[in-house]
């Protein structure tokens, strides 16, 4: 039976080619757009987690209230001991310390006179600690345009656009002007070891990156850090796990009145991301649902029209004595084959496009040159297991449903009417 149906589909392209093309296009579009939406919306959350919020973040209560001002005078102290304690209590999470600081970068000429200045946002990371994974997490090595990572104390990376603006070259010395955590002025020379382009205007236009040991010395923050960030070991933010950790940690200091007591916030509680994450989940689900329903209606109509066009064929087969149930079942089997063929081809095409967009993406850096938003400059799709069936199932069942509904008419055909139609 299956061999007979496949032969009929291959020989009679008028009844199979158009449905297969429609199913293929519908399934491919559903998979592609679903993967692209999840990738783009999810990347913004990942970008914030890597550079800003972590999956969870620990600060002092006072620092939390004023964190937009980078108040290092309200920083955490004794962070090495705290991280050891955190690793024992939450072994499924990797903990890193960071310091953010602002100041002025001065570029001297050969005579020591200022030839350029610019405000800078500093990030102090654990660059010399290979176990921290910070270089890989922030994708620093692959973002280096020229030069290399700092190999020793006193080295610094600087944003590509910032370096171009100040006319800096690899090996040049710049002077950082700022204030320590105690409020006194501080000056420190750094040698530019490399320039980086993160693809985010907010970072590329005024960022300087140094090792956290240098920042602790310059800012008088020995064994201190502005923030401790935690990342779940699988690299994927799960709000339930983050909430469980934050609730357990904050319960330890619940009864403390000290403004320097540490407090843990999960990603969803920072940078107004709660509404965004909920919107992403709702919008993605709604978008996929609407598109799948629209595709199902189109394919249902394709199956319905295909069945209606074949009424004369069904009539001839009935007039020749073929059983109505047999005709109906063969029509359904044929719809299953056509739906499966179109869905398989469409899934292959859609998954191929998703893979391409996941690897190469769409570069929108030109649109973000004057933007200060923390978002990736390359929009990428994301492959998820649900893409394997999100287009295949409606592509198959909508076609079958259409043929089932149109096939009901087979049982309404009367022999007398059939002969009249055949005489005409």
C-alpha positions as CSV (number, residue, x, y, z in Angstrom):
1,X,0.0,0.0,0.0
2,X,2.7,2.5,1.0
3,X,4.7,1.7,-2.2
4,X,1.6,2.2,-4.3
5,X,0.8,5.5,-2.6
6,X,4.4,6.8,-3.1
7,X,4.3,5.8,-6.7
8,X,1.1,7.7,-7.2
9,X,2.6,10.8,-5.5
10,X,5.7,10.7,-7.7
11,X,3.7,10.2,-10.9
12,X,0.9,12.7,-10.3
13,X,2.8,15.8,-9.4
14,X,-0.3,18.0,-9.9
15,X,-1.8,16.7,-6.6
16,X,1.4,16.4,-4.6
17,X,3.9,19.0,-5.6
18,X,2.0,22.1,-4.5
19,X,1.1,20.7,-1.0
20,X,4.7,19.6,-0.5
21,X,6.0,23.0,-1.5
22,X,3.6,24.8,0.8
23,X,4.3,22.5,3.8
24,X,8.1,22.8,3.2
25,X,7.9,26.6,3.2
26,X,5.6,26.8,6.2
27,X,7.7,24.4,8.3
28,X,11.0,26.0,7.3
29,X,9.7,29.5,8.2
30,X,8.3,28.4,11.5
31,X,11.6,26.7,12.6
32,X,13.8,29.6,11.3
33,X,11.8,32.4,12.9
34,X,11.3,30.5,16.2
35,X,15.1,29.8,16.5
36,X,16.0,33.3,15.5
37,X,13.6,34.9,18.0
38,X,14.9,32.7,20.9
39,X,18.5,33.4,19.9
40,X,18.1,37.2,19.7
41,X,16.0,37.7,22.8
42,X,18.1,35.2,24.8
43,X,21.4,36.8,23.8
44,X,20.5,40.1,25.4
45,X,19.9,38.3,28.7
46,X,23.2,36.4,28.3
47,X,25.1,39.6,27.5
48,X,23.8,41.3,30.6
49,X,24.7,38.2,32.7
50,X,28.3,38.1,31.4
51,X,29.1,41.8,31.6
52,X,26.9,43.2,34.3
53,X,24.6,41.0,36.5
54,X,26.0,37.5,36.6
55,X,23.4,34.8,37.3
56,X,23.5,36.1,40.9
57,X,25.4,39.1,42.3
58,X,26.6,39.8,45.9
59,X,27.1,43.4,47.0
60,X,26.8,45.3,50.3
61,X,23.3,46.7,51.0
62,X,24.7,50.2,50.7
63,X,26.4,49.5,47.4
64,X,23.2,48.0,46.1
65,X,21.3,51.2,46.8
66,X,23.9,53.3,44.9
67,X,25.4,50.9,42.4
68,X,24.9,53.2,39.4
69,X,27.4,55.6,41.1
70,X,30.0,52.8,41.4
71,X,30.5,53.5,45.1
72,X,33.6,51.6,45.9
73,X,33.7,53.1,49.3
74,X,30.8,50.8,50.1
75,X,32.5,47.7,48.7
76,X,32.8,44.2,50.1
77,X,35.8,43.4,52.2
78,X,37.3,40.0,53.0
79,X,36.2,38.7,49.6
80,X,38.7,35.9,49.4
81,X,37.3,34.3,52.6
82,X,33.7,34.9,51.4
83,X,34.3,33.2,48.0
84,X,35.8,30.2,49.8
85,X,32.6,30.0,51.9
86,X,30.4,30.4,48.9
87,X,32.2,27.7,47.0
88,X,31.5,25.3,49.9
89,X,27.9,26.3,50.3
90,X,27.0,26.5,46.5
91,X,29.5,24.2,44.7
92,X,27.3,24.2,41.5
93,X,28.2,27.9,41.0
94,X,31.5,29.6,39.9
95,X,32.2,32.8,41.8
96,X,34.4,35.7,40.6
97,X,35.1,39.1,42.0
98,X,35.0,42.3,40.0
99,X,35.6,46.0,40.6
100,X,34.0,48.7,38.5
101,X,35.5,52.2,38.6
102,X,35.4,55.5,36.8
103,X,38.1,58.0,36.1
104,X,40.1,60.0,33.6
105,X,42.6,58.5,31.2
106,X,45.5,60.9,30.2
107,X,47.7,60.3,27.2
108,X,51.1,62.0,27.5
109,X,53.3,63.0,24.5
110,X,57.1,62.4,24.2
111,X,57.7,65.3,26.5
112,X,55.3,64.2,29.2
113,X,52.7,66.8,28.3
114,X,49.0,65.8,27.8
115,X,48.1,65.2,24.2
116,X,44.7,63.6,24.8
117,X,42.3,62.8,27.6
118,X,39.0,61.0,28.0
119,X,36.7,59.7,30.7
120,X,36.9,55.9,31.2
121,X,34.8,53.2,32.7
122,X,37.2,50.7,34.2
123,X,36.5,46.9,34.7
124,X,38.8,44.9,36.9
125,X,38.6,41.2,36.3
126,X,40.5,38.1,37.4
127,X,42.6,38.0,34.2
128,X,45.6,36.3,35.8
129,X,43.5,33.6,37.4
130,X,43.0,30.9,34.8
131,X,40.4,29.1,37.0
132,X,38.1,32.2,37.0
133,X,37.2,31.7,33.3
134,X,36.7,35.5,33.0
135,X,38.6,35.8,29.7
136,X,36.5,33.0,28.1
137,X,33.2,34.2,29.6
138,X,33.6,37.8,28.3
139,X,35.1,36.4,25.0
140,X,38.1,38.8,25.5
141,X,40.8,36.9,23.6
142,X,38.7,36.6,20.4
143,X,37.7,40.3,20.8
144,X,41.2,41.6,20.7
145,X,41.8,43.6,17.6
146,X,45.5,44.2,18.2
147,X,48.1,43.3,20.8
148,X,47.4,40.6,23.4
149,X,46.1,40.0,26.9
150,X,48.0,41.6,29.8
151,X,50.7,39.2,30.9
152,X,51.9,41.0,34.0
153,X,50.9,43.7,36.5
154,X,50.5,47.2,35.0
155,X,49.1,46.0,31.7
156,X,45.7,47.1,30.4
157,X,43.3,46.4,27.5
158,X,41.4,49.4,26.1
159,X,38.3,49.7,23.9
160,X,39.1,49.9,20.2
161,X,37.1,53.0,19.6
162,X,38.5,54.6,22.7
163,X,42.1,53.9,21.6
164,X,41.4,55.3,18.1
165,X,39.9,58.4,19.6
166,X,43.0,59.0,21.8
167,X,45.5,57.9,19.1
168,X,46.9,55.1,21.2
169,X,49.2,52.3,20.0
170,X,50.3,49.0,21.6
171,X,53.0,49.7,24.2
172,X,51.9,53.3,24.9
173,X,51.6,54.4,28.5
174,X,48.5,56.1,29.8
175,X,47.8,57.6,33.2
176,X,44.7,56.8,35.2
177,X,43.3,59.6,37.4
178,X,40.7,58.7,39.9
179,X,39.8,58.3,43.6
180,X,40.4,55.5,46.0
181,X,37.7,53.8,48.2
182,X,38.8,56.2,51.0
183,X,38.1,59.3,48.8
184,X,41.8,60.3,48.2
185,X,43.2,61.0,44.7
186,X,45.1,58.3,43.0
187,X,47.3,58.2,39.9
188,X,48.6,55.1,38.1
189,X,50.4,54.4,34.8
190,X,49.3,51.5,32.7
191,X,50.9,50.1,29.5
192,X,48.4,49.3,26.7
193,X,48.9,45.6,25.9
194,X,45.9,45.3,23.5
195,X,42.8,46.9,22.0
196,X,39.4,45.1,22.1
197,X,36.2,45.4,20.3
198,X,33.2,43.8,22.1
199,X,30.7,45.0,19.4
200,X,28.9,47.0,22.0
201,X,29.2,50.8,21.8
202,X,28.8,51.2,25.5
203,X,32.0,49.1,26.1
204,X,34.0,50.0,23.0
205,X,33.9,53.8,23.4
206,X,35.4,54.2,26.9
207,X,36.4,50.9,28.6
208,X,39.7,50.0,30.1
209,X,40.2,46.5,31.5
210,X,42.9,45.6,34.1
211,X,43.5,42.7,36.4
212,X,41.7,42.9,39.7
213,X,45.0,42.8,41.7
214,X,46.1,46.1,40.0
215,X,42.7,47.7,40.8
216,X,42.9,46.7,44.5
217,X,46.3,48.4,44.8
218,X,45.3,51.5,42.9
219,X,42.0,51.9,44.7
220,X,43.2,50.9,48.2
221,X,40.8,47.9,48.1
222,X,43.1,45.1,49.3
223,X,41.0,42.0,49.7
224,X,38.0,44.0,48.6
225,X,35.7,44.0,45.6
226,X,32.7,46.0,44.5
227,X,30.8,42.9,43.5
228,X,31.0,39.1,43.6
229,X,29.3,37.4,40.6
230,X,28.1,33.9,40.5
231,X,27.6,31.8,37.3
232,X,25.8,28.4,37.3
233,X,28.3,25.8,36.1
234,X,26.2,24.8,33.0
235,X,26.3,28.5,31.9
236,X,22.5,28.7,31.6
237,X,20.5,31.0,33.8
238,X,17.7,29.1,35.6
239,X,15.7,31.4,37.7
240,X,14.5,28.7,40.1
241,X,18.1,27.8,41.0
242,X,19.1,31.4,41.3
243,X,16.1,32.2,43.6
244,X,16.9,29.3,45.8
245,X,20.5,30.4,46.3
246,X,19.6,34.1,46.9
247,X,16.9,33.1,49.5
248,X,19.3,30.8,51.3
249,X,22.1,33.4,51.3
250,X,20.0,36.4,52.3
251,X,18.5,34.4,55.2
252,X,21.9,34.3,56.8
253,X,21.9,38.2,57.2
254,X,18.2,38.7,57.5
255,X,18.4,40.0,61.1
256,X,21.5,42.2,60.6
257,X,21.2,46.0,60.6
258,X,24.7,46.6,59.2
259,X,24.5,48.5,55.9
260,X,27.7,46.7,54.9
261,X,26.1,43.3,55.3
262,X,26.2,41.4,52.0
263,X,23.0,40.8,49.9
264,X,22.5,38.5,46.9
265,X,20.4,39.4,43.9
266,X,19.6,37.1,41.1
267,X,19.7,38.3,37.4
268,X,16.0,38.8,37.2
269,X,16.1,41.3,40.0
270,X,18.7,43.5,38.3
271,X,18.6,46.2,35.6
272,X,14.8,45.9,35.2
273,X,15.3,42.5,33.6
274,X,12.4,40.8,35.3
275,X,9.9,42.4,33.0
276,X,12.1,41.8,30.0
277,X,12.5,38.1,30.8
278,X,8.8,37.6,31.3
279,X,8.1,39.5,28.1
280,X,10.6,37.3,26.2
281,X,9.0,34.1,27.4
282,X,5.5,35.4,26.7
283,X,6.3,37.0,23.4
284,X,8.3,34.0,22.1
285,X,5.5,31.6,23.0
286,X,2.8,33.8,21.6
287,X,4.7,34.4,18.4
288,X,5.3,30.7,17.8
289,X,1.7,29.9,18.6
290,X,0.3,32.5,16.2
291,X,2.7,31.4,13.4
292,X,2.0,27.7,14.0
293,X,-1.8,28.4,13.9
294,X,-1.5,30.4,10.8
295,X,0.6,27.7,9.1
296,X,-1.9,25.1,10.2
297,X,-4.8,27.0,8.7
298,X,-3.0,27.3,5.4
299,X,-2.0,23.7,5.3
300,X,-5.5,22.6,6.4
301,X,-7.0,24.6,3.5
302,X,-4.4,23.0,1.2
303,X,-5.5,19.5,2.2
304,X,-9.2,20.5,2.0
305,X,-8.8,22.0,-1.5
306,X,-6.7,19.0,-2.6
307,X,-9.4,16.6,-1.5
308,X,-12.2,18.7,-3.2
309,X,-10.4,18.7,-6.5
310,X,-10.3,14.9,-6.5
311,X,-14.0,14.4,-6.0
312,X,-14.4,13.3,-9.6
313,X,-11.6,10.8,-9.1
314,X,-13.2,9.5,-6.0
315,X,-16.5,9.3,-7.9
316,X,-15.0,7.1,-10.6
317,X,-13.4,4.8,-8.1
318,X,-16.7,4.5,-6.3
319,X,-18.6,3.8,-9.5
320,X,-16.1,1.0,-10.3
321,X,-17.0,-0.6,-7.0
322,X,-14.2,0.4,-4.6
323,X,-15.2,0.6,-1.0
324,X,-15.8,4.1,0.5
325,X,-13.8,3.3,3.6
326,X,-10.8,2.1,1.5
327,X,-10.8,5.3,-0.5
328,X,-11.0,7.4,2.6
329,X,-8.2,5.5,4.3
330,X,-6.0,5.7,1.2
331,X,-6.6,9.4,1.1
332,X,-5.5,9.8,4.7
333,X,-2.4,7.6,4.2
334,X,-1.5,9.7,1.2
335,X,-1.9,12.9,3.2
336,X,0.4,11.5,5.9
337,X,3.1,10.7,3.3
338,X,2.8,14.1,1.7
339,X,2.8,15.9,5.1
340,X,5.8,13.8,6.3
341,X,7.8,14.5,3.1
342,X,7.1,18.3,3.2
343,X,7.8,18.4,7.0
344,X,11.1,16.6,6.7
345,X,12.3,18.8,3.9
346,X,11.1,21.9,5.6
347,X,12.7,20.9,8.9
348,X,16.1,20.2,7.2
349,X,16.0,23.6,5.5
350,X,14.8,25.4,8.7
351,X,17.4,23.8,10.9
352,X,20.2,24.5,8.4
353,X,19.2,28.2,8.3
354,X,19.1,28.3,12.2
355,X,22.6,26.6,12.3
356,X,24.0,29.2,9.9
357,X,22.5,32.1,11.8
358,X,23.8,30.6,15.1
359,X,27.3,30.4,13.8
360,X,27.5,33.5,11.6
361,X,24.5,35.7,12.7
362,X,23.5,39.0,11.2
363,X,25.8,41.9,11.9
364,X,23.9,45.0,13.1
365,X,26.9,46.9,14.5
366,X,26.3,49.8,12.1
367,X,22.9,50.4,13.8
368,X,24.5,50.5,17.3
369,X,27.3,53.0,16.7
370,X,25.6,55.6,18.8
371,X,23.8,53.3,21.2
372,X,24.6,52.8,24.8
373,X,22.4,49.7,25.2
374,X,24.0,46.5,26.4
375,X,23.1,44.2,23.5
376,X,25.1,42.1,21.1
377,X,26.1,43.6,17.7
378,X,25.5,40.2,16.0
379,X,22.0,38.8,16.0
380,X,22.2,35.0,16.2
381,X,19.6,32.2,16.2
382,X,19.7,29.5,18.8
383,X,19.1,25.8,18.3
384,X,16.8,24.2,20.8
385,X,15.3,20.7,20.9
386,X,11.8,22.0,20.4
387,X,12.8,23.1,16.9
388,X,12.9,19.5,15.9
389,X,9.1,19.2,16.3
390,X,7.7,22.7,16.4
391,X,7.2,22.8,12.7
392,X,7.1,19.1,11.9
393,X,4.0,18.3,13.9
394,X,1.7,21.0,12.6
395,X,3.0,20.5,9.1
396,X,2.0,16.9,9.3
397,X,-1.3,17.0,11.2
398,X,-2.7,20.1,9.5
399,X,-2.4,18.4,6.1
400,X,-4.0,15.2,7.4
401,X,-6.8,17.1,9.1
402,X,-7.6,18.9,5.9
403,X,-7.8,15.7,4.0
404,X,-9.9,14.0,6.7
405,X,-12.5,16.8,6.5
406,X,-12.6,16.9,2.7
407,X,-12.7,13.1,2.7
408,X,-16.0,13.1,4.6
409,X,-17.6,14.0,1.3
410,X,-16.7,10.6,0.0
411,X,-19.4,9.0,2.2
412,X,-22.0,11.4,0.9
413,X,-21.6,10.4,-2.7
414,X,-24.6,8.5,-4.2
415,X,-24.3,6.0,-7.1
416,X,-27.1,7.7,-9.1
417,X,-25.4,11.1,-8.8
418,X,-22.1,9.6,-9.8
419,X,-23.4,8.2,-13.1
420,X,-25.0,11.5,-13.9
421,X,-21.6,13.3,-13.3
422,X,-19.8,10.7,-15.5
423,X,-22.4,11.1,-18.3
424,X,-21.6,14.8,-18.4
